[in-house]
Amino acid sequence: MTYELLAGDVEKLRRVLVSLLDQSEADSCLLCDQAGHVLAHENISKQTDPLLISALGAGVFAATRELARMLGEDEFSTVLHQGLKRSILIGSANEEILLVVLFSGEERTGLVKLYAPASAKAVRRIFEEITARGARGPASVDRNFILKDTGSIFGEGR
């Protein structure tokens, strides 16, 4: 599905991410789609490439979904990779949107696991609003591309 994110939508998503960082004491977080496209991110350091994190995170989550299916589960809603220095939690906000949280320290794992589901739920509600708005409103000029001249774009037959 294609979403049309307005400035207000991005601000709402940003507030959810900032709140998650405050509550969980995580280092940074981002939202991406299943293809790994970054939708929003907060507090990503210059040493961390959000595009790479989201692309690899989406791939990990896709593999995890397939593992869940093979084991007879509908899905595993969360993937947690814990390292000695840094850890990452990847959770599903909806069928298409992933919440990725980067954090340091073993003691923060519980906080991240506690607050990430509520943040994912808040993100899901925002995308439900976006979807409902898109279904009701007229198509945006920015969203649609219509070729009005049916002649060849290469100038043949003119």
Summary of the structure (lengths in Angstrom):
residues: 158
radius of gyration: 19.0
end to end distance: 38.2
largest distance: 70.8
contacts: 427
relative contact order: 0.16
helix: 44%
strand: 20%
